[in-house]
Amino acid sequence: MSGTRVLGGNRFGSPTPTSASGGVLRAARSQKRAASPNLPAMTQKVLLAEPRGFCAGVEMAIKALTWMVQVFEPPVYCYHEIVHNQAVVEAFEAAGVIFVNEIEEVPTGSPVMLSAHGSAPEVVAAAGDGAAVLVDAVCPLVTKVHHEVKRMAGQGFDIIYVGHEGHDEAIGTIAEAPEAITLIDPEEGLGDYTPADPERVALVSQTTLGLFEFEDVLDGAAERFPALWTARKSDLCYATTNRQQAVKVLAEKCDLVLVVGSENSSNTQALVRVAGVTGARAYRVDGPDAIDPAWLVDAKTVGVTAGASAPDQLVFAVIEAVAPTDGVEVVQVTTEGEYFPLPRDLRRLLAALQAAVEGGYSARNPGESGELDHDREWTANEALALLALSPSPQSD
């Protein structure tokens, strides 16, 4: 399915940035005010990719950490950035979340969340031993890859893991079977990789890779190892693939493509590369203040998209900074209906708290649904708005 629709003025078809204040939104607006006067008024139209921005795993993780902030007194600890977006991280830090790179940094008895990228087994175990409450917000699609690694390593396969060295997801996945896995950077290819048995080689991947990068390694491995095992369903995240397909369509129509997202976001960087390969000038921007006015010279049509961990508030601010004279046209390549429920441990915790609050009387009629039953109906962008409206944590 593909198509376009034209949006005028500041109505961008999603929850508008004027529906909340503070946090991510305040930062985005201040960036826009600083940037806009310096941007040349040359752009006639913005083409806005759809789908873009938050995927189901990021939606789940942000909403889960928002619940943790609402339930527990600060600080709440999170192992690694909950998602790879600086504005989102800063919004949670302002709400009392402390992000750590080593699980040993977490004081015993603290509430802890593990990030969406997945964690090493020893990290999960250590966190469980020391935390008052542990919630693992790993994306289910990352968990799928972890299961594949454990299964194939248990069957004696050498495993090719296509991913980026040092990425949080890669670290957690490799830790599932480090003796069986060889990390292959997609930009470098297989090189002189030599397994113990060419008949028993498996290939798995980081979920956020560029599609063409992954396929280059996959094709090379399949040619070199005819018995190569791969998962029946690709390890690449549906959202990663959809956003890359959308930016490819966008790039074919644009003079310039701006990809909103943080530098450490693998899928954001992949979007920039896909747009560039398609032939458009493409740049990653954290927000409107990162736009170089020189980029917009002779850029009559500008494409805008966002990585899977970038909030819509920043996308809106970028569009407002570009200020297209003929408005915004949404280019829809496909639709997404994927939904990942909150982590099971968090659902149990919230249900127990609700039961405790209700106590000996019924706050709801029999069969009536509670807040958890409506989780699908609110979004991570709304969760960030809730954080912005909440009082700042008070220090002792």
Steps between C-alpha positions, in 0.01 A plus 500: 500500500629847419357845460524864598286756677552871530509670837481875538627739763619338822265201488723201449251219550635372832451624859607861454795645687271766647323233707777495762771719643843454653757222472567383146252754362657801672842400372367452149328838496799686639715335234251606232497861617877510494527336160213644298627857447818363344334262253447624144134512399550294184324171567168467324384167637585247767430133429444322830565126509246263643576278678769678698609536861410276789470125436297263719804405710589862571134578574493219755831598664419870536155430642646242738761740637234771530299263721810434712551874549136543600500208745836533677668784684815612318748387410398223264804335340521392138776280361612670179299772331139384482509583128771664291369855492657779699184708537308202638783415739515859625123504555526193723805638682296810582232268641746327735641211295870420531652319203799275568740312274596244766240315704737517799432875514143435619456513880350185651127527553431743216235471229675404176404486134705333228503675163319408180823379336531183708751413770759232560381204712742588779363856508143374529605266782693768689217749466251243627716427804536863605187683385192562709303475177642397162324567170662385177383720212682301232331513162335165416674503161838518673393216729427295186863538390624406849297179482640420155856546625448273800329234292759490221795516738347212693493299177869561439473762226751775440299821491557804282353805673462792260509817705691802623773451759422673828129546434291415807292247307808328360664479843195337656448253216862388474506440877243222455767274343831686468701187423285421195452848349713703263400864454502607135474871429268547200731759348800265511332175397610144570867553420696186588235362738556125538263282706596169660249319277374670180193275514394637839489877469211722610447868426305742719501878511452816698139606449577859400736454205461648156316251279748520212796467739357188660412344165854551371639292788217247478553445128875459548453252785240297308737473205794398716301264726219331301362333815473836681226516763291816523174573677184448297396853588768767458670628813471854367231692685182565299527868593860521384404356162186714466681823581776419254248429225322826581817710493598342170169611346546841661856544375392440141271804523719740699800728463592446865404252773523580871499200734410585859683286756803470723850411391505175698179375337595223258170507311521878462845474345367228269226736378761760409698241304193370316397851400853573379521180297169593338657823379381776731715717722425370848594617848426386853377769738428486873253783457446830321811665641715246314376607156773672300343785299729413210321165465176677407646704217334376180309237703147571381367165622626370834423153633468447874500169685608375841677204651307249709590671829440864400189675639253675274549825692846531347368415154240778529766746614722414203212552257410833659863611474515410131170692455388372158304762308263243346449292813554134581411190303497164676644218291356177636676183387330253733302484823606353832277341760758318711458526875717361778339489847682627806755256649331222693667584832383860473145395416496276807638779718246753379214253541612427857525870582156562357356216709671637811363849440150366448535306824185352638264685271450485129611811311369347178190311407546126434640449153591868460842561348784680676780724375720208395226377268529828309877500457464462124306827487772735621833570337861555600475860376214549747711335770776754439243779522387356834859509625528864397184592691600311817671686787878474499639261763613671818851432622558433869 
